[in-house]
Every structure is written in structure tokens, then in C-alpha cells.
Amino acid sequence: MPADTNANGDIFGGWLLSQMDVGGGVFASKVARSRTVTVAIEAMNFRKAVYVGDLVSVHANLVRVGRTSITVHLEAWVLRRKEMQPILVTDGNFTYVSIDDHGQPQVIPRDEPPISA
């Protein structure tokens, strides 16, 4: 939306980062079968601009499951109005920690295989 633009009229990178974090958090919560919180974002690559009117999709791939943490590789793709092929615009690795009802880290159960995107 226009309210999410930067001074150049493109979508603000922070907005896109937050959308990726929401998608990654949902994915991580499904893997952990608990609440998760973001603890690190690394290797962010802003490859292309996102324009007002682009349709944005976020895709998650599991990188690693640790004792209490999950690393997810997230990719943001856009479909531009007059184009038929999606374009990779941003990707990076996000790490989430599984937490209990008191906000403390908890062990991720290993009794079932993790889900895939």
C-alpha cells in the first residue's frame, strides 16, 4: 500500500522484513509446536525493489532444528502487475527460539519428523 513506501516510492524494506518475520514465525511455531520468538536475522539480501501493487509471497525452508532453536531460510517473491513470472526480491536466514508460557526457552520435541514447506 502507498503508506508502506519509502522516499523513492518503493515499498519500505522494513515492511518486507516484517512480513517475512511473520511468515517465518508461523512456520517455526508449526515445527516447534509451540510459541516462538525471533532471536536473529542473518544474511539478508535485498535483491530487487518491491513496488506498490506487487503481490508478495513468502516461502519458508527449514535449515536447522537445534535443542531450543529453529533456523529458517525465507524468500520473498513478487508477482508484478504486468508480468507472469515471479521474481525473488529478498531472502535471508531467520532464527527462532521455542518458548513456554512464561517466555522461557524450551526444548523442541523430537518425537515427530519436522514439517516441510
OpenMM code with the backbone's topology and positions (N, CA, C; nanometers):
from openmm import Vec3, app, unit

residues = "MET PRO ALA ASP THR ASN ALA ASN GLY ASP ILE PHE GLY GLY TRP LEU LEU SER GLN MET ASP VAL GLY GLY GLY VAL PHE ALA SER LYS VAL ALA ARG SER ARG THR VAL THR VAL ALA ILE GLU ALA MET ASN PHE ARG LYS ALA VAL TYR VAL GLY ASP LEU VAL SER VAL HIS ALA ASN LEU VAL ARG VAL GLY ARG THR SER ILE THR VAL HIS LEU GLU ALA TRP VAL LEU ARG ARG LYS GLU MET GLN PRO ILE LEU VAL THR ASP GLY ASN PHE THR TYR VAL SER ILE ASP ASP HIS GLY GLN PRO GLN VAL ILE PRO ARG ASP GLU PRO PRO ILE SER ALA".split()
positions = [
    Vec3(0.0832, -0.1179, 0.0000),
    Vec3(0.0000, 0.0000, 0.0000),
    Vec3(0.0881, 0.1249, 0.0000),
    Vec3(0.0389, 0.2346, -0.0510),
    Vec3(0.1198, 0.3575, -0.0561),
    Vec3(0.1744, 0.4027, 0.0792),
    Vec3(0.1051, 0.3755, 0.1880),
    Vec3(0.1540, 0.4163, 0.3205),
    Vec3(0.2800, 0.3400, 0.3618),
    Vec3(0.3107, 0.2305, 0.2925),
    Vec3(0.4267, 0.1470, 0.3255),
    Vec3(0.5482, 0.1793, 0.2389),
    Vec3(0.5475, 0.2957, 0.1731),
    Vec3(0.6560, 0.3281, 0.0806),
    Vec3(0.7642, 0.4122, 0.1470),
    Vec3(0.8829, 0.4055, 0.0873),
    Vec3(0.9945, 0.4880, 0.1315),
    Vec3(0.9961, 0.6171, 0.0492),
    Vec3(1.1003, 0.6963, 0.0652),
    Vec3(1.1088, 0.8252, -0.0030),
    Vec3(1.1146, 0.8113, -0.1553),
    Vec3(1.1544, 0.6961, -0.2066),
    Vec3(1.1609, 0.6727, -0.3507),
    Vec3(1.0296, 0.6205, -0.4084),
    Vec3(0.9318, 0.5931, -0.3219),
    Vec3(0.8045, 0.5408, -0.3693),
    Vec3(0.8007, 0.3894, -0.3789),
    Vec3(0.9104, 0.3218, -0.3402),
    Vec3(0.9137, 0.1756, -0.3360),
    Vec3(0.8695, 0.1302, -0.1974),
    Vec3(0.8348, 0.0029, -0.1857),
    Vec3(0.7944, -0.0500, -0.0557),
    Vec3(0.9152, -0.0476, 0.0382),
    Vec3(0.8924, 0.0021, 0.1580),
    Vec3(0.9946, 0.0141, 0.2606),
    Vec3(1.0481, -0.1240, 0.2978),
    Vec3(1.1809, -0.1380, 0.3027),
    Vec3(1.2433, -0.2666, 0.3346),
    Vec3(1.2011, -0.3220, 0.4692),
    Vec3(1.1776, -0.2344, 0.5662),
    Vec3(1.1337, -0.2798, 0.6978),
    Vec3(0.9974, -0.3459, 0.6938),
    Vec3(0.9087, -0.2981, 0.6060),
    Vec3(0.7772, -0.3611, 0.5908),
    Vec3(0.7944, -0.5031, 0.5386),
    Vec3(0.8794, -0.5181, 0.4372),
    Vec3(0.9015, -0.6502, 0.3792),
    Vec3(0.9651, -0.7440, 0.4812),
    Vec3(1.0619, -0.6937, 0.5551),
    Vec3(1.1264, -0.7725, 0.6596),
    Vec3(1.0238, -0.8206, 0.7623),
    Vec3(0.9308, -0.7342, 0.8009),
    Vec3(0.8301, -0.7743, 0.8990),
    Vec3(0.7368, -0.8811, 0.8430),
    Vec3(0.7018, -0.8730, 0.7160),
    Vec3(0.6167, -0.9759, 0.6549),
    Vec3(0.6888, -1.1099, 0.6518),
    Vec3(0.8181, -1.1065, 0.6222),
    Vec3(0.8971, -1.2298, 0.6223),
    Vec3(0.9036, -1.2881, 0.7630),
    Vec3(0.9203, -1.2029, 0.8626),
    Vec3(0.9287, -1.2491, 1.0007),
    Vec3(0.7970, -1.3115, 1.0460),
    Vec3(0.6850, -1.2535, 1.0052),
    Vec3(0.5545, -1.3117, 1.0390),
    Vec3(0.5428, -1.4516, 0.9776),
    Vec3(0.5732, -1.4637, 0.8484),
    Vec3(0.5649, -1.5937, 0.7821),
    Vec3(0.6596, -1.6953, 0.8428),
    Vec3(0.7824, -1.6527, 0.8709),
    Vec3(0.8798, -1.7432, 0.9317),
    Vec3(0.8396, -1.7854, 1.0716),
    Vec3(0.7789, -1.6929, 1.1462),
    Vec3(0.7337, -1.7252, 1.2808),
    Vec3(0.6226, -1.8280, 1.2811),
    Vec3(0.5321, -1.8186, 1.1862),
    Vec3(0.4250, -1.9183, 1.1738),
    Vec3(0.4855, -2.0549, 1.1430),
    Vec3(0.5781, -2.0575, 1.0478),
    Vec3(0.6440, -2.1829, 1.0102),
    Vec3(0.7187, -2.2426, 1.1298),
    Vec3(0.7979, -2.1597, 1.2001),
    Vec3(0.8758, -2.2074, 1.3141),
    Vec3(0.7848, -2.2605, 1.4247),
    Vec3(0.6727, -2.1943, 1.4484),
    Vec3(0.5784, -2.2402, 1.5509),
    Vec3(0.5194, -2.3758, 1.5166),
    Vec3(0.4976, -2.3991, 1.3881),
    Vec3(0.4457, -2.5298, 1.3458),
    Vec3(0.5507, -2.6391, 1.3688),
    Vec3(0.6760, -2.6084, 1.3378),
    Vec3(0.7834, -2.7060, 1.3588),
    Vec3(0.7999, -2.7342, 1.5083),
    Vec3(0.8035, -2.6275, 1.5901),
    Vec3(0.8269, -2.6420, 1.7340),
    Vec3(0.7035, -2.6873, 1.8103),
    Vec3(0.5860, -2.6708, 1.7481),
    Vec3(0.4591, -2.6988, 1.8147),
    Vec3(0.4476, -2.6187, 1.9445),
    Vec3(0.4909, -2.4911, 1.9341),
    Vec3(0.4850, -2.4000, 2.0490),
    Vec3(0.4971, -2.2565, 1.9980),
    Vec3(0.4877, -2.1617, 2.0908),
    Vec3(0.5185, -2.0232, 2.0564),
    Vec3(0.6666, -2.0130, 2.0246),
    Vec3(0.7004, -1.9221, 1.9360),
    Vec3(0.8414, -1.8958, 1.9054),
    Vec3(0.8634, -1.7451, 1.9011),
    Vec3(0.9871, -1.7057, 1.9239),
    Vec3(1.0259, -1.5654, 1.9127),
    Vec3(1.1490, -1.5560, 1.8236),
    Vec3(1.1585, -1.4451, 1.7525),
    Vec3(1.2734, -1.4208, 1.6656),
    Vec3(1.3920, -1.3800, 1.7516),
    Vec3(1.5070, -1.4448, 1.7296),
    Vec3(1.6271, -1.4081, 1.8048),
    Vec3(1.7397, -1.3590, 1.7148),
    Vec3(1.7324, -1.3890, 1.5844),
    Vec3(1.8392, -1.3441, 1.4948),
    Vec3(1.7900, -1.3435, 1.3505),
    Vec3(1.8428, -1.2491, 1.2774),
    Vec3(1.8221, -1.2434, 1.1326),
    Vec3(1.9599, -1.2266, 1.0722),
    Vec3(1.9946, -1.3142, 0.9786),
    Vec3(2.1271, -1.3054, 0.9186),
    Vec3(2.1198, -1.3243, 0.7680),
    Vec3(2.2210, -1.2779, 0.7025),
    Vec3(2.2374, -1.2985, 0.5582),
    Vec3(2.1206, -1.2447, 0.4773),
    Vec3(2.0648, -1.1309, 0.5185),
    Vec3(1.9553, -1.0705, 0.4410),
    Vec3(2.0094, -1.0133, 0.3106),
    Vec3(1.9436, -1.0492, 0.2033),
    Vec3(1.9800, -0.9985, 0.0709),
    Vec3(1.8590, -0.9282, 0.0113),
    Vec3(1.8696, -0.7964, -0.0037),
    Vec3(1.7642, -0.7212, -0.0707),
    Vec3(1.8053, -0.7127, -0.2175),
    Vec3(1.7482, -0.7995, -0.3004),
    Vec3(1.7919, -0.8163, -0.4392),
    Vec3(1.7241, -0.7202, -0.5364),
    Vec3(1.5957, -0.6994, -0.5186),
    Vec3(1.5168, -0.6146, -0.6090),
    Vec3(1.4191, -0.5327, -0.5271),
    Vec3(1.3747, -0.4226, -0.5831),
    Vec3(1.2744, -0.3397, -0.5172),
    Vec3(1.1374, -0.4065, -0.5241),
    Vec3(1.0544, -0.3751, -0.4268),
    Vec3(0.9143, -0.4154, -0.4274),
    Vec3(0.8339, -0.2886, -0.4516),
    Vec3(0.7410, -0.2944, -0.5465),
    Vec3(0.6639, -0.1773, -0.5855),
    Vec3(0.5213, -0.1856, -0.5325),
    Vec3(0.4606, -0.0707, -0.5162),
    Vec3(0.3191, -0.0663, -0.4799),
    Vec3(0.2415, -0.1440, -0.5858),
    Vec3(0.1561, -0.2354, -0.5424),
    Vec3(0.0775, -0.3167, -0.6342),
    Vec3(0.1340, -0.4548, -0.6584),
    Vec3(0.2613, -0.4793, -0.6190),
    Vec3(0.3177, -0.6135, -0.6329),
    Vec3(0.2467, -0.7090, -0.5371),
    Vec3(0.2291, -0.8328, -0.5802),
    Vec3(0.1776, -0.9382, -0.4942),
    Vec3(0.2979, -1.0066, -0.4312),
    Vec3(0.3074, -1.0046, -0.2986),
    Vec3(0.4230, -1.0591, -0.2272),
    Vec3(0.3883, -1.1944, -0.1674),
    Vec3(0.4777, -1.2919, -0.1867),
    Vec3(0.4646, -1.4244, -0.1262),
    Vec3(0.5929, -1.4548, -0.0504),
    Vec3(0.5790, -1.5180, 0.0659),
    Vec3(0.6953, -1.5571, 0.1457),
    Vec3(0.6980, -1.7091, 0.1534),
    Vec3(0.8147, -1.7664, 0.1232),
    Vec3(0.8337, -1.9116, 0.1255),
    Vec3(0.9376, -1.9466, 0.2309),
    Vec3(0.9108, -2.0529, 0.3083),
    Vec3(0.9998, -2.0948, 0.4166),
    Vec3(1.0569, -2.2328, 0.3893),
    Vec3(1.1862, -2.2483, 0.4196),
    Vec3(1.2536, -2.3773, 0.4121),
    Vec3(1.3310, -2.3982, 0.5412),
    Vec3(1.3141, -2.5137, 0.6007),
    Vec3(1.3824, -2.5459, 0.7253),
    Vec3(1.5318, -2.5641, 0.6993),
    Vec3(1.6146, -2.4946, 0.7755),
    Vec3(1.7599, -2.5076, 0.7657),
    Vec3(1.8122, -2.5992, 0.8746),
    Vec3(1.7675, -2.5739, 0.9996),
    Vec3(1.8221, -2.6494, 1.1124),
    Vec3(1.7264, -2.6439, 1.2303),
    Vec3(1.7173, -2.7556, 1.3012),
    Vec3(1.6456, -2.7590, 1.4283),
    Vec3(1.7487, -2.7924, 1.5350),
    Vec3(1.7647, -2.7012, 1.6308),
    Vec3(1.8559, -2.7239, 1.7423),
    Vec3(1.7785, -2.7718, 1.8637),
    Vec3(1.8390, -2.7585, 1.9793),
    Vec3(1.7741, -2.8015, 2.1026),
    Vec3(1.6527, -2.7146, 2.1339),
    Vec3(1.6681, -2.5809, 2.1236),
    Vec3(1.5569, -2.4884, 2.1501),
    Vec3(1.5312, -2.3937, 2.0333),
    Vec3(1.6160, -2.3985, 1.9320),
    Vec3(1.6045, -2.3007, 1.8227),
    Vec3(1.5798, -2.3669, 1.6876),
    Vec3(1.5270, -2.2856, 1.5978),
    Vec3(1.4962, -2.3291, 1.4618),
    Vec3(1.5481, -2.2203, 1.3673),
    Vec3(1.6256, -2.2608, 1.2673),
    Vec3(1.6702, -2.1665, 1.1649),
    Vec3(1.5917, -2.1942, 1.0374),
    Vec3(1.5372, -2.0871, 0.9815),
    Vec3(1.4512, -2.0962, 0.8635),
    Vec3(1.5080, -2.0048, 0.7554),
    Vec3(1.5196, -2.0564, 0.6335),
    Vec3(1.5559, -1.9713, 0.5194),
    Vec3(1.4260, -1.9207, 0.4587),
    Vec3(1.4134, -1.7884, 0.4530),
    Vec3(1.2925, -1.7267, 0.3996),
    Vec3(1.3241, -1.6554, 0.2691),
    Vec3(1.2336, -1.6684, 0.1745),
    Vec3(1.2435, -1.5982, 0.0465),
    Vec3(1.1148, -1.5198, 0.0233),
    Vec3(1.1305, -1.3959, -0.0184),
    Vec3(1.0145, -1.3149, -0.0580),
    Vec3(1.0173, -1.3030, -0.2095),
    Vec3(0.9072, -1.3375, -0.2711),
    Vec3(0.8904, -1.3327, -0.4159),
    Vec3(0.7776, -1.2357, -0.4472),
    Vec3(0.7872, -1.1686, -0.5602),
    Vec3(0.6781, -1.0806, -0.6026),
    Vec3(0.6307, -1.1209, -0.7408),
    Vec3(0.5040, -1.0921, -0.7638),
    Vec3(0.4460, -1.1030, -0.8963),
    Vec3(0.4017, -0.9621, -0.9330),
    Vec3(0.4656, -0.9061, -1.0328),
    Vec3(0.4354, -0.7697, -1.0740),
    Vec3(0.3086, -0.7692, -1.1587),
    Vec3(0.2438, -0.6556, -1.1648),
    Vec3(0.1131, -0.6448, -1.2321),
    Vec3(0.1111, -0.6978, -1.3750),
    Vec3(0.2078, -0.6613, -1.4538),
    Vec3(0.2042, -0.6953, -1.5965),
    Vec3(0.2984, -0.8099, -1.6324),
    Vec3(0.3442, -0.8846, -1.5318),
    Vec3(0.4365, -0.9949, -1.5573),
    Vec3(0.3766, -1.1266, -1.5116),
    Vec3(0.4226, -1.2348, -1.5694),
    Vec3(0.3695, -1.3669, -1.5369),
    Vec3(0.4665, -1.4498, -1.4520),
    Vec3(0.5937, -1.4117, -1.4480),
    Vec3(0.6936, -1.4875, -1.3741),
    Vec3(0.7250, -1.4202, -1.2412),
    Vec3(0.7249, -1.4953, -1.1312),
    Vec3(0.7617, -1.4373, -1.0027),
    Vec3(0.9097, -1.3999, -0.9998),
    Vec3(0.9430, -1.3014, -0.9165),
    Vec3(1.0792, -1.2505, -0.9050),
    Vec3(1.1216, -1.2594, -0.7587),
    Vec3(1.2382, -1.3182, -0.7339),
    Vec3(1.2931, -1.3231, -0.5986),
    Vec3(1.3429, -1.1837, -0.5624),
    Vec3(1.2899, -1.1264, -0.4542),
    Vec3(1.3287, -0.9903, -0.4167),
    Vec3(1.4128, -0.9860, -0.2892),
    Vec3(1.3914, -1.0773, -0.1975),
    Vec3(1.4640, -1.0752, -0.0704),
    Vec3(1.4731, -1.2160, -0.0150),
    Vec3(1.5865, -1.2474, 0.0488),
    Vec3(1.5968, -1.3737, 0.1198),
    Vec3(1.6935, -1.3586, 0.2359),
    Vec3(1.6812, -1.4495, 0.3310),
    Vec3(1.7682, -1.4472, 0.4475),
    Vec3(1.7339, -1.5588, 0.5436),
    Vec3(1.8211, -1.5764, 0.6415),
    Vec3(1.8015, -1.6784, 0.7439),
    Vec3(1.7532, -1.6135, 0.8723),
    Vec3(1.6447, -1.6679, 0.9257),
    Vec3(1.5854, -1.6186, 1.0496),
    Vec3(1.5937, -1.7310, 1.1525),
    Vec3(1.6314, -1.6971, 1.2746),
    Vec3(1.6376, -1.7962, 1.3815),
    Vec3(1.5334, -1.7617, 1.4868),
    Vec3(1.4578, -1.8627, 1.5247),
    Vec3(1.3512, -1.8506, 1.6232),
    Vec3(1.3818, -1.9446, 1.7402),
    Vec3(1.3362, -1.9075, 1.8594),
    Vec3(1.3509, -1.9924, 1.9768),
    Vec3(1.2124, -2.0322, 2.0255),
    Vec3(1.1972, -2.1590, 2.0565),
    Vec3(1.0725, -2.2108, 2.1135),
    Vec3(1.0644, -2.1646, 2.2585),
    Vec3(0.9469, -2.1112, 2.2969),
    Vec3(0.9307, -2.0633, 2.4344),
    Vec3(0.8067, -2.1247, 2.4985),
    Vec3(0.8110, -2.1297, 2.6319),
    Vec3(0.6963, -2.1807, 2.7080),
    Vec3(0.6015, -2.0654, 2.7417),
    Vec3(0.5007, -2.0946, 2.8229),
    Vec3(0.4004, -1.9937, 2.8574),
    Vec3(0.4547, -1.8794, 2.9421),
    Vec3(0.5760, -1.8960, 2.9944),
    Vec3(0.6393, -1.7917, 3.0751),
    Vec3(0.7465, -1.7165, 2.9965),
    Vec3(0.7571, -1.7463, 2.8671),
    Vec3(0.8546, -1.6788, 2.7824),
    Vec3(0.9956, -1.7326, 2.7943),
    Vec3(1.0106, -1.8494, 2.8553),
    Vec3(1.1430, -1.9106, 2.8720),
    Vec3(1.1689, -2.0119, 2.7607),
    Vec3(1.2944, -2.0215, 2.7141),
    Vec3(1.3263, -2.1208, 2.6104),
    Vec3(1.2888, -2.2609, 2.6565),
    Vec3(1.2391, -2.3396, 2.5617),
    Vec3(1.2054, -2.4782, 2.5925),
    Vec3(1.2564, -2.5687, 2.4824),
    Vec3(1.2791, -2.6931, 2.5180),
    Vec3(1.3308, -2.7931, 2.4249),
    Vec3(1.2253, -2.8229, 2.3187),
    Vec3(1.2700, -2.8332, 2.1946),
    Vec3(1.1814, -2.8676, 2.0834),
    Vec3(1.1671, -3.0196, 2.0798),
    Vec3(1.0444, -3.0710, 2.0853),
    Vec3(1.0266, -3.2168, 2.0849),
    Vec3(1.0759, -3.2783, 1.9548),
    Vec3(1.1349, -3.3961, 1.9658),
    Vec3(1.1889, -3.4661, 1.8501),
    Vec3(1.1149, -3.5955, 1.8199),
    Vec3(0.9949, -3.6143, 1.8758),
    Vec3(0.9229, -3.7387, 1.8592),
    Vec3(0.8593, -3.7543, 1.7218),
    Vec3(0.8469, -3.6434, 1.6465),
    Vec3(0.7909, -3.6491, 1.5119),
    Vec3(0.8870, -3.5796, 1.4169),
    Vec3(0.8903, -3.6218, 1.2902),
    Vec3(0.9757, -3.5501, 1.1958),
    Vec3(0.9227, -3.4085, 1.1739),
    Vec3(1.0148, -3.3115, 1.1542),
    Vec3(0.9696, -3.1737, 1.1311),
    Vec3(0.8928, -3.1604, 1.0014),
    Vec3(0.8059, -3.0608, 0.9949),
    Vec3(0.7275, -3.0373, 0.8733),
    Vec3(0.8149, -2.9724, 0.7667),
    Vec3(0.7721, -2.9767, 0.6452),
    Vec3(0.8425, -2.9070, 0.5377),
    Vec3(0.7467, -2.8105, 0.4717),
    Vec3(0.8031, -2.7086, 0.4088),
    Vec3(0.7191, -2.6054, 0.3464),
    Vec3(0.6696, -2.6494, 0.2120),
] * unit.nanometer
topology = app.Topology()
chain = topology.addChain("A")
for resn in residues:
    res = topology.addResidue(resn, chain)
    for name in ("N", "CA", "C"):
        topology.addAtom(name, app.Element.getBySymbol(name[0]), res)
